[in-house]
Structures are given as C-alpha cells and as structure tokens.
C-alpha cells in the first residue's frame, strides 16, 4: 500500500533555532516528492519539489533532502522565525506514465516556533 | 486571476441535503484537482480535470459525488445526500501543466459541515 509517514507529529522550537522534519514513504513507482507548508485555515503552499534523481533542493531557509534508495526525505529549516509556525506536509507523487496522477499526502508535522 | 478562488468559505448542510462547492483556477491553468482534508492533515485526492475533461477520477466516491469543469465557468464539486462523514475541508488546486514536477497551487478551501 502506498503510504507517506512523517515524524515528529508535532514540534516546538525557539525562534532562531534550526529543526529537521522527517518523511518516509513506500510509494512505488515513485515520481517526485514535495514539501508543502500549510498555515492554519489556508491551503498548502509548495516549498520544494524533487524528482528521484535529485538529492537536495533549497528554497530560502528551507532545504529538502531525498534518498530514493532508502525512501526517506527531510526538510531542514534554518534560523526559524515565528512565521514558520505551520503544518509541514510531505507529499509523494506516484509515477503514472508521466502525469502527476494523484498525490499521496502525509499527515504532516505541526511546527510551533516560540519567541 | 493569480490565485485559486474557492466559494463558499463555509457551508453547513443537514444530513441528506445537497452541497455544491465552486473553484475558479488560476487564469491559464489547464488542470484542476479536488482534495478532501479530513481531521486536519488527512488529505485525500478526489478527482482531476484537464480543461473540461476528467483526467483522473480514481478517488471519487461516485455514488454521491460528482464534479464538472465547464468552459467559461467555475469548476464545481457536488455532493448529493450529504452524510456526516462528508464533513471536511475541500481544497481545489490548479496547475498549468501535468508534468511530473509542476506545482499545484491550492485555494483556501471550503469547510463543509454536515449536521
């Protein structure tokens, strides 16, 4: 069964600190992996998209890594800010012959950044 | 427009009533996706469209759910005879292409509450 598991479920850190969120998936065949940020009451916003051939991708203070062999990904947030408080969702796209197909979502990690 | 628009923001229905949700994709985007988010981060793919044609409907509970994307009109998702378990936030997303790394842009969602 295609699944995406994220850890931790929730995380509290102090402003300015770094943190790393984890994502493990069993989706096969695999096309790409995305990290989304979802603020409370809003739709998800894409942070990074990586294909199986990419190991790392950055977007400002966000850096995602991907190990397609072990089927693991991480999202590292550097120098956290209060506005980083949100849910971070790992999303995997199965390989359906070149199209996006439908996306498989993890349950997310709820990050709270405290002053 | 430059954002995906969804209406209404909130919708309350009695069990057994019909519910209809609307989505206006970003201008120029050919692909529209509908997702159901239950219990905060449990996203479930429902259906996708390429212009007015169904692209992938593997997630649709067909007995009560239907969707359309007609030319020059907002896309719609309709639920006949709503049930308590249909209570969720329904997100629409659009994309200009359906390639493997194309970003889906999400709307703010419609919160459906079935009483």
Interface residues (C-beta under 8 A of the other chain):
Chain A: X31 X32 X38 X41 X42 X43 X44 X45 X46 X49 X51 X87 X89 X91 X93 X95 X96 X98 X99 X100 X101 X102 X103 X104 X105 X106 X107 X108
Chain B: X4 X31 X33 X35 X40 X41 X42 X43 X44 X45 X48 X55 X56 X58 X59 X91 X93 X95 X98 X99 X100 X101 X102 X103 X104 X105 X106 X107 X108 X109
